[in-house]
Amino acid sequence: MPIWSVEIKELEKQYDFLNGQLPDLVKELERLIKADDENMILLYSRRCLEVIITDLCECELKRPRKTEPLKGIIDKLHKEEKVPSHIISSMHSLIELSTYGAHPKDFDPEQLKPVLVNLDIIIKWFLKYKNLMAFGKQKPGDEEYKSDKPKVNESPKSIAVLSFIDMSPEKDQEYFCDGIAEEIIHALSQIKNLKVISRSSAFAFKNKQVDLREIGRILDVEILLEGSVRKSGNHLRITAQLIKVSDGSHVWSERYDREVKDVFDIQDEISQAIADKLKVKILSEETAKKRHSENIEAYNLYLKGMYYWQLLTAEGYSRAAENFEQALRIDPDYALAYLGFAYVIGMSTFWGNVPPKEGWPKGNEYIKKAMAIDSNLAENYSTLGNLNTYYLWDWKEAEKNFQCALS
């Protein structure tokens, strides 16, 4: 099932509702729905927009479109306040992402979802604009997404970072995708007055076909960040987009074509762009730029280690330990890799794969090494709290360490 199947179904509803009305739009919508090629879906999405813009040019600007570019007409409609600002934003986003034929080698299938979401928003508004609500079951107000779940109170400063999608040819970068998303979650959590959903909650929708607006309502946030990663050799392409939960519209999107060595800079740029869009301030440049390792190879091994231990299997723990160990050989001052190693040993002991008298003391050694490198890591205290709980049975010391981690 294509990753954009939910969005196509929403457009099928618009097609069924039209039932032959607005024939030019119906023709392009039908072609879009029946298309099975990603590039053609983008092409027909753009043609649907062209039909709508041509109509608005004649009805609102009182002149034929002729060969005038779409962007020029949209800017004119915006300037003269003929179309709501959020619809203008959706129009611009659709144009920017529907690059069919412009750069075929750079095409990324992940472009389809925001294109189709924005087209759905534009068409629903356009139907209301053309006074077509009375011709079908749709009623005024139905242009907003409906859910059978009670509506939540959205915080004006709240975001969930979804797991990024692996678009690499070999499909072997899932660990890297998860790592990128986690690093962005960590960076955003340093921002004061910004509610950031935890990794475990946000990643619960990984590989599931759920409408983004529904995900946002379940997680009780206003904004979602989704993205994709395409890695080939040393070349890296990361796309990221902010989606407004209330109507599914596109708030911001960017594509980063860089070398793998630039991944830290990309993470910073995405975090800063989000902060700018949400009008919140990152606590300090020092906090935002802090790195636990500047070595890309060690960082990559650390991400693999984190990915494998979260599989919660004996093989996963073994492979995680191997990757953490390799990371530490490259960067002996990588505190998080020591803690990852300690956690894996602790969990392996907990599940009976390593004898307690061997595993826990070894894990404690790694915690001490990490503490000596960076005593301000919350992970230091949470891992130490687990040691106190499951091995030493020192409840007071465990509580003390967990409190330190929370603070």
C-alpha positions, 0 to 999 in steps of 0.5 A: 500500500502506497504511503499516500493512500490515505490522502488519495482516499480523501481526494476520492471523496471530493471527486465523488461529491462533485458528481460531474460538476466543475468538469475541468476539475473533475477531469484532472481529479479523475486522472490523479486518482487513477494514476499509479506513477508518482510523477504523474500524481504530482503532475495532475495535482498541479493541473487541479490547482491550475484549474482552480487558479484559472477560475479564480483569476477570471472570477476575482481578478476579472481577467483571463489567465492566458500564459501567466505563471501560477505563482504570479496569480497566487501572489496577486490574489494574496495581495488583493486579499481575494483568498484566505492566507492559509489557502494561499500557503497551501497553494504555494506549498503545492507548487513548490513540491509538485516539481514534476519534470523540473528535476526528475533525478531529484524526485522524492516520493515523500513529496506526494503526501504534503502535495495531496494534503494541500490539494485536499485543503484547497479543493474543499475551500474552493467548493465552498467558494463556488457555493457547491455545499448545497449540492451534496451531503457535505455541509458548511463546516465539513471542510474541517477534518472530522474525527470520532474522538473528542476534540482536544485542547491544543497547546499553541506551542506543542509538537510531535516529531514522527519517525523519519521514513527511509527512502534510501535505495537499499532500505538500510537506514532505518536506524539513521532515520530514527536517530535523526528524529531522536536528535531533533526531539532532544534539541527541541526539548531544550526549548522553553515553553515548547511541549515536545512529545516523547519518542515512545509516544511519537514513534507509536505510529511508525509504519502505520497508515494513520491520517496525520491530523488524527495522529496530532489529535491523539498526541494532543499537539498543534504541529507535527514534524515528519520527514524522510532520509535518502542516503547513498554513499556519502550523499545525504538528502533529508526532507522535513515538513511541519504540518498543522494538525487542525487542517493538515496544511503545510506550515514549512518544508525544506530539503537538505542535500549535503554530505553525511559529515554535515548531518549535525548542521542539518539537525541544527538547521531543522531545529532552528527553523522549527523554533522560528516558525513556532516563534519560540527561542532555543535556550542558548546557542551553547545548549543547541550546539552541544555535541556528545561526539564530533566524530561522524563514524562514532555517531553512526555506530551509536545510532545503530547501537540505539536502534538494535537495543530497542528491538528488545531481543537477545540478538539486538542486545548483542549487536547493540553492544558491538556497535557501542564498543566500536563507537568507543574505540573511535571516540573514547570520550563518547559518554552516551556510548558508555551509557548505551553499553551500560544499559545493554549490559543491564538489560541483558542481565535483567533478562538472564543473558548475562550473570548479575554478578558479572553484568551489573558491576561492568555496567557500573564501570561504564556509568562511572566513565560516562559520569567522569566525561559529562556529569550533567547527562540525565542518562547517567542518573537514570541508568544508575537508578536502574542499577540501584533498583535491580541489583543493589535494591537501594530504593533511596539511592534509586529515588535520588538518582531518578530525581536527578535525572528528571531535574 
